[in-house]
């Protein structure tokens, strides 16, 4: 994805603002009054610290004689400037809009409509998940996503780095992980879903593609400048075939090929949970991840773990009997508890997909709900903090039905912008449970995301809807899709002008 600068220049003068659609702000401010007129804004804004303003919140006062920003923390100041940039550009996103004056030399002077805004987010976890295992995009694309996340006030980048199809993180002391796990002999053929029973490989070697520690530190610094927290995901015990390609001795059976999966779908080989050396190896991996990523949260996956290999494995059966775990479900529960406790000893909080609930992990573990909403409700009622990623409304690997969309999709189901705007992260939650919903994430699973342009089509304009729900309108009853769609169309036009959210240039 082309990286976009976070500097804006106005395209036209500003004359009249009546409704939110005129200003085209996304996400819409929580409170806004348009007072009329415009400020030429030749001078820098006046900035005041006000302790009573909520975290990440701000007050923005634009009057004919100048601009004042009030905030309580640096994130609030950043978001105030983000809104100010959109006002300057009548809703332009966080990319360079270098329109020139009629003489073709000097930029058009910026004017800002006079408004009074009081704003703060509805949720503190406003996330976007990128899967770089099925397909890899690289640093510049990631930075472009971080730019757009910042432009739309998203603040958690969930980085899916390990899978059956690829291992994308170079771990100090374990070179085999990228030597074998970051390269595969082929990928599914373009236009083919690539699942078992419907597979055609393209015959093209893929990789090696991975991030070095220096790459990660560069991206972490870039995210920090934009007030974005990076949450890495290192899966255990399933979705781990790329690791087993590097270390087949940690599988339950002999003969695991030394290549990641070339199919999409769920791989049957998982980490041997009865092998003490395998458990110790994963502890060391998480230790290195903790050393590299300074944030509070580490995502451990935990979803879609087949149990067949464990049933056939003498070591796993011995572990089940020795610990009185009952069966293979109990074994997975033990694995989850083991690694969540290991991370807790290092001062980190584990995040896991909602399948981990079956193992009754400690309430310090964050549950990431992706299946039916009742799993998120159950997690919150049991005392867990919860992040919501409803597969029906936030999985942006599904087609959004845009007429000019030239790309392929993993699923034949559609998720249009109007449906994305119906997302309700608090569905079914009691008043008490709502307080445990940290927020939500939209997800870009990359089974059929082939390049940066394809990725942009998956994320936008649905990402606009997601950002607004998380910042402004958690209650669906307060949303007006017709009005929002006008603003979304303007923002998409600007992305297309910047060669984002469009087909590749010829």
HELIX and SHEET records of a PDB file:
HELIX    1   1 UNK A   20  UNK A   23  1                                   4    
HELIX    2   2 UNK A   74  UNK A   88  1                                  15    
HELIX    3   3 UNK A  139  UNK A  151  1                                  13    
HELIX    4   4 UNK A  176  UNK A  181  1                                   6    
HELIX    5   5 UNK A  213  UNK A  225  1                                  13    
HELIX    6   6 UNK A  241  UNK A  246  1                                   6    
HELIX    7   7 UNK A  248  UNK A  250  5                                   3    
HELIX    8   8 UNK A  276  UNK A  292  1                                  17    
HELIX    9   9 UNK A  308  UNK A  312  1                                   5    
HELIX   10  10 UNK A  314  UNK A  323  1                                  10    
HELIX   11  11 UNK A  328  UNK A  345  1                                  18    
HELIX   12  12 UNK A  354  UNK A  359  5                                   6    
HELIX   13  13 UNK A  373  UNK A  381  1                                   9    
HELIX   14  14 UNK A  417  UNK A  420  1                                   4    
HELIX   15  15 UNK A  431  UNK A  434  1                                   4    
HELIX   16  16 UNK A  452  UNK A  459  1                                   8    
HELIX   17  17 UNK A  462  UNK A  471  1                                  10    
HELIX   18  18 UNK A  476  UNK A  478  5                                   3    
HELIX   19  19 UNK A  481  UNK A  497  1                                  17    
SHEET    1   A 5 UNK A  31  UNK A  39  0                                        
SHEET    2   A 5 UNK A 112  UNK A 119 -1                                        
SHEET    3   A 5 UNK A  58  UNK A  63 -1                                        
SHEET    4   A 5 UNK A  66  UNK A  71 -1                                        
SHEET    5   A 5 UNK A  46  UNK A  49  1                                        
SHEET    1   B 8 UNK A 229  UNK A 233  0                                        
SHEET    2   B 8 UNK A 156  UNK A 160  1                                        
SHEET    3   B 8 UNK A 125  UNK A 131  1                                        
SHEET    4   B 8 UNK A 437  UNK A 444  1                                        
SHEET    5   B 8 UNK A 386  UNK A 388  1                                        
SHEET    6   B 8 UNK A 366  UNK A 369  1                                        
SHEET    7   B 8 UNK A 349  UNK A 353  1                                        
SHEET    8   B 8 UNK A 297  UNK A 301  1                                        
SHEET    1   C 2 UNK A 398  UNK A 399  0                                        
SHEET    2   C 2 UNK A 411  UNK A 414  1                                        
END                                                                             
